[in-house]
Amino acid sequence: MTQSIKRTTPIGWIIRILGIGFFAYLFFGFMLVPCLNTLTSIFTTKNAAGETDPFAVIRFFLAGTMGKYVWNSLKLAILLVITVNVVGISIVLLTEYFDIKGAKILRLGYMTTMIYSGVALVTGYMFLYANDGILTTALRNAFPNMNPNWFSGFNAVLFTMTFACTSNHMLFLRNAIRGIDYNTVEAARNMGANPFKVLLKVVFPTLIPTLFSLTVMTFITGLCAMSAPTLLGYDSINPEIVRLAGSSTADEAFPQARAALLSIILAIFTIVLLTVLSSYERKGHYLSVSKTKAKLQKQKINNPVVNVLAHIYAYILFIIYMTPVVMIIIFSFQTYDAIRSKKLDITQWTTINFFGQQDYEYLTSRGKYKTRVNAISGLFSNESTLGGIKLSFILSAIAAALACIIVVVACNYIFKKKKYKITGVILEYALLFPWLLPTILICYSYRTFFNSNAIWYVGNQNLYMESNVRLLIVMAYTVTKLPFSLRMIKASFYSIDDELEDAAKNLGAGGMYTFLRVKLPIILPSVLAVFALNFNALFTEYDMSAAFASTYGTSYAMVIQAMCAEEGMFGYNVNASGRRCASTVFIMLVSGLILYLVYGVGSRDLGERLARREWRRKTVEKFTKPFRKRVEAKA
């Protein structure tokens, strides 16, 4: 055993040194230095005389119109906190706390935002409410004088994001409510308290930590909103940063420095909010305590009027959630003419939006009909759409895998070196560093810093030019997913019994062998779940894609965003609306499958899996019994 350890020690030291070097390279080269470059660029701008003026951008900010972007984002974030919490809390209570008829169906409707989000969700709402949307077209037919552009600007963004951001409530607040001890609720009811008083005095205090976290998450989401303001026409910080990043001094005054200043402002807000959240978490939580917990039972609403109003409210929300989903699925199987006129025609069912191509015949300005060959193409038959899917799939899979690998290695080192707490703390906080910065700041820093041939530690290669931008996207994807991966995977390492590792060492196993054969199988389900969730989020990611938009870096989300803008232009790309519907359905299927694997199959314990296997065996035997009897009779 001693000889084995001596043989593996030099290899272990080499691997450890290489790992530390790679991590230092990643942290300083792709986290710290680019962001510091963005900060310093604010104070190195030059005035018209060519002299460095450290406060030129700040004076421009105070005197110009830049402040409106900050105010618009703040206004959206503040109001979003109110609307999302009202809707989010209510849908969780309606499905998990109160006895509402059809709660299981309602829950499925409320959870639809988990299978499509970002640009796909926004385009889904636009398909209904935009100036040529289904609902807007129907309303204009009924009320000819109505404003066709009613669904745009701030109100449209607030409405869309209110329902888009409640998915966090359905994930976290739902689990918190289901974990409440029913004994405390029953005790309050026995003392004469009505259901709503119990809710306010007993239930809500136990949910305060979760609600506080959700509030902070919602505020940051509203502050850093990108896809909804871009598509619905609202002047907020992130779209302005992307616009300025693509501008030049010939167009306007020091655009890059202005973009950097807006990014830093976002970072300051984010850091303050995360600091407040961390300070609050350290104070402790409210918990419902009982020696024997009882499962929460749904509460009946005794007042008949309130009960009816609650049911009406629940199903109105269900309609709001489900209408875009149902209409997009239906119209994804409609012909181009039906989609263009926004009128459902049960005689015009087709799969052309998904597969195949068709010719398009149109009338020219000279009154002659022309045919554009294969102008109508499906999702999987269109070159640009299929290219976006392939690119996003590959880049998202690589980034999700890299984030998991880096975090697994880091966590293994942290738990292995428990005696050296300082090293572990430094490593952990380095991985959490991207959480202190808005995503757009990281992407903008990459775009400006690596758009140069003078960065020695990347081989003096311009990573923003041509196909190199794909590497930059992968790095941005990976870095932004490190904090989330760390929080999730680190928790799984606590389930590893130290005695297992000691036993492996006593049997002569080296550190690498112990990790691969003992630790990794235990944490693998959690790692795969994190990989799936990371991939799910990155596959339809829009914010970072917009920052790196180029011919070589056009992601799936960017293709979806550009579809309708170019629809029918010069007789080409005619069926963009149909492909957009098909794309949304495709995203729903991919996201739904991943969520099922993570929260359905992946969340089952061994007993549940064995029970499901036995159920499948009995079901197969039941349906094949007549066939087996006939075979046996013939034999």
C-alpha positions as CSV (number, residue, x, y, z in Angstrom):
1,M,0.0,0.0,0.0
2,T,2.8,2.4,0.9
3,Q,4.6,1.8,-2.4
4,S,1.3,2.4,-4.3
5,I,0.9,5.8,-2.6
6,K,4.5,6.8,-3.3
7,R,4.1,5.9,-7.0
8,T,0.9,8.0,-7.3
9,T,2.1,11.0,-5.3
10,P,4.1,12.7,-8.1
11,I,1.2,12.3,-10.5
12,G,-1.2,13.6,-7.9
13,W,1.0,16.7,-7.4
14,I,1.2,17.3,-11.1
15,I,-2.5,17.1,-11.5
16,R,-3.1,19.4,-8.6
17,I,-0.6,22.0,-9.9
18,L,-2.2,21.8,-13.3
19,G,-5.7,22.2,-11.8
20,I,-4.7,25.2,-9.7
21,G,-3.0,26.8,-12.7
22,F,-6.0,26.3,-14.9
23,F,-8.3,27.7,-12.3
24,A,-6.1,30.7,-11.8
25,Y,-6.0,31.2,-15.5
26,L,-9.8,31.0,-15.7
27,F,-10.4,33.3,-12.8
28,F,-7.9,36.1,-13.6
29,G,-8.1,35.8,-17.4
30,F,-11.8,35.4,-17.9
31,M,-13.4,36.8,-14.8
32,L,-11.3,39.5,-13.1
33,V,-9.2,41.2,-15.8
34,P,-11.9,41.8,-18.4
35,C,-14.3,43.3,-15.8
36,L,-11.5,45.5,-14.4
37,N,-10.8,46.7,-18.0
38,T,-14.4,47.7,-18.3
39,L,-14.2,49.6,-15.0
40,T,-11.1,51.5,-16.0
41,S,-12.4,52.3,-19.5
42,I,-14.9,54.7,-17.9
43,F,-12.1,56.9,-16.6
44,T,-9.9,56.8,-19.6
45,T,-12.1,58.4,-22.1
46,K,-10.8,61.3,-24.2
47,N,-12.6,64.6,-24.9
48,A,-12.7,66.4,-28.3
49,A,-9.2,67.8,-27.8
50,G,-7.8,64.3,-27.4
51,E,-7.1,64.7,-23.7
52,T,-8.0,62.1,-21.1
53,D,-11.1,63.2,-19.1
54,P,-11.8,60.8,-16.2
55,F,-15.2,62.4,-15.5
56,A,-16.5,63.0,-19.0
57,V,-18.8,60.0,-19.1
58,I,-20.2,60.8,-15.6
59,R,-20.9,64.4,-16.6
60,F,-22.6,63.1,-19.8
61,F,-24.7,60.7,-17.7
62,L,-25.9,63.5,-15.3
63,A,-26.6,66.0,-18.1
64,G,-27.8,63.7,-20.8
65,T,-30.6,61.1,-21.3
66,M,-28.7,58.1,-20.0
67,G,-30.4,58.4,-16.6
68,K,-33.7,57.5,-18.1
69,Y,-32.5,54.0,-18.9
70,V,-31.6,53.5,-15.3
71,W,-34.9,54.9,-14.1
72,N,-36.8,52.8,-16.6
73,S,-35.1,49.7,-15.4
74,L,-35.6,50.6,-11.7
75,K,-39.3,51.3,-12.3
76,L,-39.7,48.0,-14.1
77,A,-37.9,46.1,-11.3
78,I,-39.9,47.7,-8.5
79,L,-43.3,47.2,-10.1
80,L,-42.3,43.7,-11.2
81,V,-41.6,42.8,-7.5
82,I,-45.2,43.7,-6.7
83,T,-46.9,42.1,-9.6
84,V,-44.9,38.9,-9.7
85,N,-45.3,38.4,-5.9
86,V,-49.0,39.0,-6.1
87,V,-49.5,36.6,-9.0
88,G,-46.9,34.1,-7.9
89,I,-48.1,33.8,-4.3
90,S,-51.7,33.5,-5.4
91,I,-51.1,30.7,-7.9
92,V,-49.2,28.7,-5.3
93,L,-51.9,29.2,-2.7
94,L,-54.6,28.3,-5.2
95,T,-52.9,25.0,-6.1
96,E,-51.2,24.0,-2.9
97,Y,-53.0,25.6,0.1
98,F,-56.6,26.2,-0.7
99,D,-59.1,23.5,-1.9
100,I,-59.7,24.7,-5.4
101,K,-61.5,22.4,-7.9
102,G,-59.2,21.3,-10.8
103,A,-56.0,22.3,-8.9
104,K,-53.9,19.7,-10.8
105,I,-55.0,21.1,-14.2
106,L,-54.4,24.7,-12.9
107,R,-51.0,23.7,-11.7
108,L,-50.0,22.4,-15.2
109,G,-51.1,25.7,-16.7
110,Y,-49.3,27.8,-14.2
111,M,-46.1,25.8,-14.8
112,T,-46.0,26.3,-18.6
113,T,-43.5,29.2,-18.2
114,M,-41.0,26.6,-17.0
115,I,-40.9,24.9,-20.4
116,Y,-40.6,28.1,-22.5
117,S,-39.1,31.4,-21.4
118,G,-37.0,34.3,-22.7
119,V,-37.4,35.2,-26.3
120,A,-39.7,32.2,-27.0
121,L,-42.1,33.3,-24.3
122,V,-42.1,36.9,-25.5
123,T,-42.7,36.0,-29.1
124,G,-45.5,33.8,-27.9
125,Y,-47.3,36.7,-26.2
126,M,-46.6,38.9,-29.3
127,F,-48.3,36.2,-31.4
128,L,-51.4,37.0,-29.5
129,Y,-51.2,40.7,-28.6
130,A,-48.9,42.4,-31.1
131,N,-50.4,44.8,-33.7
132,D,-51.0,41.8,-36.0
133,G,-51.6,39.3,-33.2
134,I,-54.6,36.9,-33.0
135,L,-56.3,38.7,-30.1
136,T,-55.5,42.2,-31.4
137,T,-56.8,41.3,-34.9
138,A,-60.1,40.0,-33.3
139,L,-60.4,43.1,-31.2
140,R,-59.8,45.4,-34.1
141,N,-62.5,43.7,-36.1
142,A,-64.9,44.3,-33.2
143,F,-63.6,47.8,-32.4
144,P,-62.1,49.4,-35.5
145,N,-60.9,52.5,-33.7
146,M,-58.7,50.8,-31.2
147,N,-55.0,51.4,-31.2
148,P,-53.3,48.4,-32.9
149,N,-50.0,49.1,-31.0
150,W,-51.6,48.8,-27.6
151,F,-49.3,45.9,-26.6
152,S,-45.9,47.7,-26.6
153,G,-43.7,49.7,-24.3
154,F,-43.7,49.5,-20.5
155,N,-47.1,48.0,-19.9
156,A,-46.5,45.2,-22.4
157,V,-43.1,44.4,-20.8
158,L,-44.6,44.5,-17.2
159,F,-47.5,42.2,-18.3
160,T,-45.3,39.7,-20.1
161,M,-42.6,39.5,-17.4
162,T,-45.2,39.3,-14.6
163,F,-46.3,35.9,-15.9
164,A,-42.9,34.8,-17.1
165,C,-41.2,35.3,-13.7
166,T,-43.7,33.3,-11.6
167,S,-41.9,30.0,-12.5
168,N,-39.6,30.6,-9.5
169,H,-42.6,30.7,-7.2
170,M,-43.9,27.5,-8.6
171,L,-40.5,25.9,-8.0
172,F,-39.3,27.3,-4.6
173,L,-42.4,28.7,-2.9
174,R,-44.4,25.6,-3.7
175,N,-41.8,23.4,-2.0
176,A,-41.8,25.7,1.0
177,I,-45.6,25.5,1.4
178,R,-45.6,21.8,1.0
179,G,-43.0,21.5,3.7
180,I,-45.1,23.4,6.3
181,D,-46.1,21.3,9.4
182,Y,-49.9,20.8,9.3
183,N,-49.9,20.4,13.1
184,T,-49.3,24.1,13.5
185,V,-52.1,25.0,11.1
186,E,-54.5,22.6,12.8
187,A,-53.7,24.0,16.2
188,A,-54.5,27.5,15.0
189,R,-57.8,26.3,13.5
190,N,-58.7,24.6,16.8
191,M,-58.2,27.9,18.6
192,G,-60.9,29.4,16.3
193,A,-58.8,31.2,13.7
194,N,-60.3,31.4,10.2
195,P,-58.3,30.1,7.2
196,F,-57.1,33.6,6.1
197,K,-55.9,34.5,9.6
198,V,-54.0,31.2,9.8
199,L,-52.5,32.0,6.5
200,L,-51.3,35.5,7.7
201,K,-50.2,34.5,11.2
202,V,-49.0,31.0,10.9
203,V,-48.1,30.2,7.2
204,F,-46.6,33.4,5.9
205,P,-44.0,33.8,8.7
206,T,-42.5,30.4,7.7
207,L,-42.3,31.6,4.1
208,I,-40.5,34.9,4.8
209,P,-37.0,33.6,3.9
210,T,-38.2,32.1,0.6
211,L,-40.3,35.2,-0.3
212,F,-37.4,37.4,0.5
213,S,-35.1,35.4,-1.8
214,L,-37.7,35.4,-4.6
215,T,-38.2,39.2,-4.2
216,V,-34.4,39.8,-4.7
217,M,-34.3,37.4,-7.7
218,T,-37.3,39.1,-9.3
219,F,-35.8,42.6,-8.7
220,I,-32.6,41.6,-10.4
221,T,-34.5,40.0,-13.2
222,G,-36.4,43.2,-13.9
223,L,-33.3,45.3,-13.5
224,C,-31.4,43.2,-16.1
225,A,-34.3,42.4,-18.4
226,M,-33.3,42.0,-22.0
227,S,-35.5,40.0,-24.4
228,A,-38.9,41.6,-23.4
229,P,-37.7,45.3,-23.5
230,T,-35.9,44.6,-26.8
231,L,-38.8,42.9,-28.6
232,L,-41.6,45.1,-27.1
233,G,-39.8,48.4,-27.4
234,Y,-38.9,49.6,-23.9
235,D,-35.8,51.7,-23.2
236,S,-34.0,49.9,-20.4
237,I,-30.4,49.4,-19.4
238,N,-29.5,46.0,-21.1
239,P,-30.7,46.8,-24.6
240,E,-29.0,50.2,-24.5
241,I,-25.7,48.5,-23.4
242,V,-25.9,46.1,-26.4
243,R,-26.8,49.0,-28.7
244,L,-23.9,51.1,-27.5
245,A,-21.5,48.2,-27.7
246,G,-22.1,48.0,-31.4
247,S,-21.8,51.7,-32.0
248,S,-18.7,53.9,-32.6
249,T,-17.4,57.3,-31.8
250,A,-18.3,58.4,-35.4
251,D,-22.0,57.8,-34.5
252,E,-22.1,59.2,-31.0
253,A,-19.9,60.4,-28.0
254,F,-17.8,57.7,-26.3
255,P,-20.4,54.9,-26.7
256,Q,-18.1,52.2,-25.2
257,A,-17.5,54.1,-22.0
258,R,-21.2,54.8,-21.7
259,A,-22.0,51.1,-22.0
260,A,-19.4,50.4,-19.4
261,L,-20.8,52.9,-17.0
262,L,-24.3,51.4,-17.4
263,S,-22.8,48.0,-16.8
264,I,-21.1,49.1,-13.6
265,I,-24.4,50.7,-12.4
266,L,-26.1,47.3,-12.8
267,A,-23.2,45.6,-11.0
268,I,-23.5,48.0,-8.1
269,F,-27.3,47.3,-7.7
270,T,-26.6,43.5,-7.9
271,I,-23.9,43.6,-5.3
272,V,-26.0,45.6,-2.9
273,L,-28.9,43.3,-3.3
274,L,-26.9,40.2,-2.8
275,T,-25.1,41.7,0.2
276,V,-28.5,42.5,1.8
277,L,-29.7,38.9,1.0
278,S,-26.6,37.3,2.6
279,S,-26.9,39.6,5.7
280,Y,-30.6,38.6,6.1
281,E,-29.8,34.8,5.7
282,R,-27.2,35.0,8.5
283,K,-29.9,36.2,10.9
284,G,-31.7,32.9,10.8
285,H,-35.0,31.7,9.5
286,Y,-38.5,31.3,10.8
287,L,-39.3,27.6,11.0
288,S,-42.4,25.6,11.9
289,V,-41.2,23.1,14.6
290,S,-42.8,19.9,15.7
291,K,-41.6,16.5,16.9
292,T,-43.7,14.7,14.3
293,K,-44.5,16.7,11.1
294,A,-47.8,16.1,9.4
295,K,-48.4,16.6,5.7
296,L,-50.2,19.8,4.9
297,Q,-53.9,19.4,4.0
298,K,-55.7,21.8,1.8
299,Q,-57.9,24.4,3.4
300,K,-61.5,24.8,2.4
301,I,-62.8,28.4,1.8
302,N,-66.0,28.4,3.8
303,N,-67.4,31.7,2.6
304,P,-69.3,30.8,-0.6
305,V,-68.8,34.3,-2.2
306,V,-65.1,34.2,-1.6
307,N,-64.9,30.6,-2.8
308,V,-66.6,31.5,-6.1
309,L,-64.3,34.6,-6.6
310,A,-61.2,32.5,-5.8
311,H,-62.3,30.0,-8.5
312,I,-63.0,32.7,-11.0
313,Y,-59.6,34.3,-10.3
314,A,-57.8,31.0,-10.6
315,Y,-59.3,30.1,-14.0
316,I,-58.8,33.6,-15.4
317,L,-55.1,33.2,-14.6
318,F,-55.2,29.8,-16.1
319,I,-56.6,31.2,-19.3
320,I,-53.9,33.9,-19.4
321,Y,-51.1,31.3,-19.0
322,M,-52.6,28.7,-21.3
323,T,-53.9,30.8,-24.2
324,P,-50.4,31.6,-25.8
325,V,-49.4,28.0,-25.4
326,V,-52.5,26.5,-26.9
327,M,-52.7,29.0,-29.8
328,I,-49.0,28.6,-30.7
329,I,-49.4,24.8,-30.7
330,I,-52.5,25.0,-32.9
331,F,-51.1,27.5,-35.4
332,S,-47.8,25.6,-35.7
333,F,-49.9,23.1,-37.7
334,Q,-51.7,25.8,-39.8
335,T,-50.8,26.9,-43.3
336,Y,-49.0,30.1,-44.1
337,D,-52.2,31.8,-45.2
338,A,-54.0,31.0,-42.0
339,I,-51.1,32.2,-39.9
340,R,-50.7,35.4,-41.9
341,S,-54.5,36.2,-41.5
342,K,-54.5,35.1,-37.9
343,K,-57.6,33.1,-38.5
344,L,-57.9,29.4,-37.5
345,D,-59.0,27.2,-40.4
346,I,-59.7,23.6,-39.4
347,T,-59.3,22.6,-43.1
348,Q,-55.8,23.9,-43.3
349,W,-53.7,21.5,-41.2
350,T,-50.1,20.9,-42.3
351,T,-46.6,20.0,-40.9
352,I,-44.8,22.3,-43.3
353,N,-43.9,24.6,-40.4
354,F,-41.7,21.7,-39.0
355,F,-40.7,19.7,-42.1
356,G,-40.4,20.1,-45.8
357,Q,-40.5,23.0,-48.3
358,Q,-43.1,24.6,-50.6
359,D,-43.1,27.1,-53.4
360,Y,-44.6,30.5,-52.8
361,E,-46.6,32.3,-55.5
362,Y,-47.1,36.0,-55.1
363,L,-48.4,39.0,-57.2
364,T,-45.8,41.5,-58.2
365,S,-46.3,45.3,-58.5
366,R,-46.7,44.9,-62.2
367,G,-49.7,42.6,-61.7
368,K,-47.9,39.4,-62.6
369,Y,-47.6,36.2,-60.6
370,K,-44.2,35.0,-59.7
371,T,-43.2,31.8,-58.0
372,R,-40.4,31.7,-55.5
373,V,-39.1,28.1,-55.3
374,N,-38.9,26.6,-51.7
375,A,-39.7,30.0,-50.2
376,I,-41.9,28.4,-47.6
377,S,-39.7,26.1,-45.4
378,G,-40.1,24.3,-42.1
379,L,-38.2,24.5,-38.9
380,F,-36.0,21.5,-39.7
381,S,-35.7,22.4,-43.4
382,N,-34.6,26.0,-43.1
383,E,-30.9,26.5,-43.2
384,S,-30.6,29.5,-40.9
385,T,-33.0,28.0,-38.3
386,L,-31.4,24.6,-38.3
387,G,-28.0,26.3,-38.1
388,G,-29.1,28.2,-35.0
389,I,-30.4,25.0,-33.4
390,K,-27.1,23.1,-34.1
391,L,-24.9,26.0,-32.8
392,S,-26.9,26.6,-29.6
393,F,-27.1,22.9,-28.9
394,I,-23.4,22.3,-29.3
395,L,-22.3,25.5,-27.4
396,S,-24.8,25.0,-24.6
397,A,-23.9,21.4,-24.1
398,I,-20.1,22.2,-24.0
399,A,-20.6,25.1,-21.6
400,A,-23.0,23.1,-19.3
401,A,-20.5,20.2,-19.2
402,L,-17.5,22.5,-18.5
403,A,-19.3,24.3,-15.7
404,C,-20.2,20.9,-14.0
405,I,-16.7,19.5,-14.5
406,I,-15.0,22.6,-13.0
407,V,-17.3,22.7,-10.0
408,V,-17.1,19.0,-9.3
409,V,-13.3,19.2,-9.3
410,A,-13.4,22.3,-7.1
411,C,-15.9,20.8,-4.7
412,N,-13.8,17.7,-4.4
413,Y,-10.8,19.8,-3.5
414,I,-12.8,21.9,-1.0
415,F,-14.1,18.9,0.8
416,K,-10.7,17.1,0.6
417,K,-8.9,20.1,2.2
418,K,-11.3,20.7,5.1
419,K,-8.3,21.4,7.4
420,Y,-7.2,24.3,5.2
421,K,-10.4,26.3,5.4
422,I,-8.9,29.5,3.9
423,T,-8.0,27.8,0.6
424,G,-11.5,26.3,0.3
425,V,-13.2,29.7,1.1
426,I,-11.0,31.5,-1.5
427,L,-11.8,28.9,-4.1
428,E,-15.6,28.9,-3.3
429,Y,-15.8,32.7,-3.4
430,A,-13.9,32.8,-6.7
431,L,-16.5,30.5,-8.2
432,L,-19.3,32.7,-6.8
433,F,-17.7,35.9,-8.2
434,P,-19.9,35.9,-11.4
435,W,-23.0,36.2,-9.2
436,L,-21.9,39.6,-8.1
437,L,-22.0,40.9,-11.7
438,P,-24.8,41.2,-14.2
439,T,-24.6,38.8,-17.1
440,I,-24.5,41.7,-19.6
441,L,-21.4,43.2,-17.8
442,I,-19.5,40.0,-18.2
443,C,-20.5,39.7,-21.9
444,Y,-19.7,43.3,-22.6
445,S,-16.3,43.0,-20.9
446,Y,-15.6,39.9,-23.1
447,R,-16.7,41.7,-26.2
448,T,-14.5,44.8,-25.7
449,F,-11.5,43.2,-24.0
450,F,-11.0,40.2,-26.3
451,N,-11.7,42.2,-29.5
452,S,-8.0,42.7,-29.8
453,N,-4.9,41.0,-31.0
454,A,-2.8,42.1,-28.0
455,I,-4.1,39.7,-25.3
456,W,-1.0,37.5,-24.8
457,Y,-2.6,34.8,-22.6
458,V,-5.0,33.8,-25.5
459,G,-2.2,33.6,-28.0
460,N,-2.8,37.1,-29.3
461,Q,-5.9,35.9,-31.0
462,N,-9.0,38.2,-31.5
463,L,-11.6,36.0,-29.9
464,Y,-14.5,38.3,-31.1
465,M,-13.6,37.9,-34.8
466,E,-15.1,35.2,-37.1
467,S,-15.5,31.7,-35.7
468,N,-13.4,32.6,-32.6
469,V,-16.6,34.2,-31.1
470,R,-18.0,30.8,-30.5
471,L,-15.2,30.1,-28.0
472,L,-16.0,33.5,-26.3
473,I,-19.7,32.5,-26.1
474,V,-18.8,29.1,-24.5
475,M,-16.6,30.9,-21.9
476,A,-19.3,33.4,-21.1
477,Y,-21.9,30.6,-20.8
478,T,-19.6,28.6,-18.6
479,V,-18.6,31.5,-16.3
480,T,-22.2,32.7,-15.7
481,K,-23.3,29.1,-14.8
482,L,-20.5,28.5,-12.3
483,P,-22.3,30.0,-9.2
484,F,-25.5,28.1,-9.7
485,S,-23.6,24.8,-10.4
486,L,-21.6,25.3,-7.2
487,R,-24.6,25.9,-5.0
488,M,-26.3,22.7,-6.3
489,I,-23.4,20.3,-6.6
490,K,-21.8,21.3,-3.3
491,A,-24.9,20.2,-1.5
492,S,-24.6,16.7,-3.0
493,F,-21.1,16.4,-1.6
494,Y,-22.5,16.6,1.9
495,S,-24.2,13.3,1.3
496,I,-20.9,11.5,0.9
497,D,-19.9,9.5,4.0
498,D,-16.3,10.2,5.0
499,E,-16.0,6.6,6.1
500,L,-16.4,5.4,2.5
501,E,-13.3,7.4,1.4
502,D,-11.4,6.1,4.4
503,A,-12.3,2.6,3.6
504,A,-11.1,3.0,0.0
505,K,-7.8,4.4,1.2
506,N,-7.3,1.6,3.6
507,L,-7.8,-0.8,0.7
508,G,-5.0,0.9,-1.2
509,A,-7.0,3.1,-3.6
510,G,-5.5,6.4,-4.7
511,G,-7.2,9.7,-4.6
512,M,-8.2,9.7,-8.3
513,Y,-9.5,6.1,-8.1
514,T,-11.5,6.9,-5.0
515,F,-13.0,9.9,-6.6
516,L,-14.0,8.1,-9.8
517,R,-15.2,4.8,-8.3
518,V,-16.6,6.0,-4.9
519,K,-17.5,9.7,-4.8
520,L,-18.6,10.3,-8.4
521,P,-21.3,7.6,-8.5
522,I,-22.9,9.1,-5.4
523,I,-23.0,12.7,-6.7
524,L,-23.6,11.8,-10.4
525,P,-27.5,12.2,-10.3
526,S,-27.1,15.7,-8.9
527,V,-24.4,16.6,-11.5
528,L,-26.5,15.3,-14.4
529,A,-29.5,17.3,-13.0
530,V,-27.4,20.5,-12.9
531,F,-26.1,19.8,-16.4
532,A,-29.6,19.4,-17.7
533,L,-30.8,22.6,-16.0
534,N,-27.8,24.5,-17.3
535,F,-28.3,23.2,-20.8
536,N,-32.1,24.1,-20.6
537,A,-31.3,27.7,-19.7
538,L,-28.5,28.2,-22.2
539,F,-30.2,26.5,-25.2
540,T,-32.7,29.4,-25.6
541,E,-30.5,32.1,-24.0
542,Y,-30.9,35.5,-25.6
543,D,-29.2,38.1,-23.4
544,M,-25.6,36.8,-24.0
545,S,-26.4,35.9,-27.6
546,A,-27.3,39.5,-28.3
547,A,-24.1,40.8,-26.9
548,F,-22.0,38.5,-29.1
549,A,-24.3,38.7,-32.2
550,S,-22.4,38.0,-35.4
551,T,-22.5,35.9,-38.5
552,Y,-20.5,33.2,-36.8
553,G,-22.4,33.5,-33.4
554,T,-26.0,33.6,-34.4
555,S,-27.7,31.4,-31.7
556,Y,-31.2,29.8,-31.9
557,A,-32.7,32.7,-29.8
558,M,-31.3,35.3,-32.2
559,V,-32.7,33.4,-35.1
560,I,-36.2,33.3,-33.5
561,Q,-35.9,37.1,-32.7
562,A,-35.1,37.9,-36.3
563,M,-37.7,35.7,-38.0
564,C,-40.6,38.1,-38.1
565,A,-38.5,41.2,-38.8
566,E,-37.4,39.7,-42.2
567,E,-40.6,37.7,-43.0
568,G,-41.5,37.9,-46.7
569,M,-38.8,40.4,-47.5
570,F,-38.2,40.2,-51.3
571,G,-40.3,37.1,-51.5
572,Y,-37.9,35.1,-49.3
573,N,-38.3,33.7,-45.8
574,V,-42.0,33.8,-46.2
575,N,-43.0,31.4,-43.5
576,A,-41.1,33.0,-40.6
577,S,-44.2,33.2,-38.4
578,G,-45.0,29.5,-38.9
579,R,-41.4,28.5,-38.1
580,R,-41.5,30.8,-35.0
581,C,-44.6,28.8,-33.8
582,A,-42.9,25.5,-34.6
583,S,-39.7,26.7,-32.8
584,T,-41.7,27.5,-29.6
585,V,-43.3,24.1,-29.7
586,F,-39.9,22.5,-30.2
587,I,-38.4,24.4,-27.3
588,M,-41.4,23.3,-25.1
589,L,-40.7,19.7,-26.0
590,V,-37.0,19.9,-25.3
591,S,-37.5,21.8,-22.0
592,G,-40.3,19.6,-20.9
593,L,-38.3,16.5,-21.5
594,I,-35.3,17.8,-19.6
595,L,-37.5,18.9,-16.6
596,Y,-39.2,15.5,-16.6
597,L,-35.9,13.8,-16.5
598,V,-34.7,16.0,-13.7
599,Y,-37.8,16.5,-11.5
600,G,-39.6,13.4,-12.6
601,V,-37.4,10.4,-13.2
602,G,-34.3,12.0,-11.5
603,S,-36.1,12.9,-8.3
604,R,-37.3,9.4,-7.6
605,D,-35.6,7.4,-4.9
606,L,-34.7,3.7,-5.3
607,G,-38.0,2.5,-3.8
608,E,-40.0,4.6,-6.2
609,R,-38.0,3.4,-9.2
610,L,-38.4,-0.3,-8.3
611,A,-42.2,0.3,-7.8
612,R,-42.4,2.0,-11.2
613,R,-40.5,-0.9,-12.8
614,E,-42.8,-3.4,-11.2
615,W,-45.9,-1.4,-12.4
616,R,-44.5,-1.4,-16.0
617,R,-43.9,-5.2,-15.8
618,K,-47.4,-5.9,-14.6
619,T,-48.9,-3.6,-17.2
620,V,-47.0,-5.3,-20.0
621,E,-48.1,-8.7,-18.7
622,K,-51.7,-7.6,-18.6
623,F,-51.8,-6.5,-22.2
624,T,-49.8,-9.4,-23.5
625,K,-51.7,-12.1,-21.6
626,P,-54.2,-12.8,-24.3
627,F,-51.5,-13.1,-26.9
628,R,-49.4,-15.4,-24.7
629,K,-52.4,-17.6,-24.1
630,R,-53.0,-18.0,-27.9
631,V,-49.3,-18.9,-28.4
632,E,-49.5,-21.4,-25.6
633,A,-52.7,-23.0,-27.0
634,K,-51.1,-23.4,-30.5
635,A,-48.1,-24.9,-28.9
